[in-house]
Amino acid sequence: MSHSASPTVALAGNSALLFNLLGYPAGTLVCTTVGAPGGTDSRAGRHRIERPALHVEGGSAGFPISVQLAGRPGREDQVLAVMRALEAMARSGPVPLATQ
């Protein structure tokens, strides 16, 4: 990573800043990373929304996927407990997405 990227990286934790300023405990947790695109190239050009999405997906491999949590004021214990549980789940391997 180049030194010039540091302002962009500094914004990564900025999403929790407003919650913290207002007294709501908040934090972000990296759960996984974007995988390399696989098998999606066959859809390229099929739909006007899919084309740009596939382009972004191809350049995003390895980027972090995070979850942001916020709790009620004074309930840091709950936010930290949920973050610990999510971190443990993330370390144990990928969690399949629920489908309905």
C-alpha positions, 0 to 999 in steps of 0.5 A, a space after each residue: 500500500 502506498 503512503 498516499 493511500 493513508 487518507 483513504 484507509 483512515 476513513 475505514 473506521 470513520 463509519 463508527 465515528 458518529 455513533 461514538 460521538 453521540 455516546 452509542 458504543 460502536 465498532 467494525 469487525 472484518 469478517 472475511 474478504 472478497 474472493 476471486 471471481 469464479 464462474 461469473 464471467 459467463 454472465 458478463 454483458 447479459 444485463 446492464 447492471 451486472 456488467 459494472 458489478 462484475 467489473 467491480 467484483 474483479 478488482 475487489 478480490 482480497 478486500 475486507 468485508 466488514 460488519 458494523 455494530 452499534 448498541 445502546 448508550 452504556 451497553 458496551 458489554 453487549 456490543 463487545 460480546 456480539 463482536 467477540 461472537 462474530 469474530 469467533 464465527 469468522 475465524 471458524 470459516 465461511 458462514 453460508 448466507 441464508 436464503 429464503 
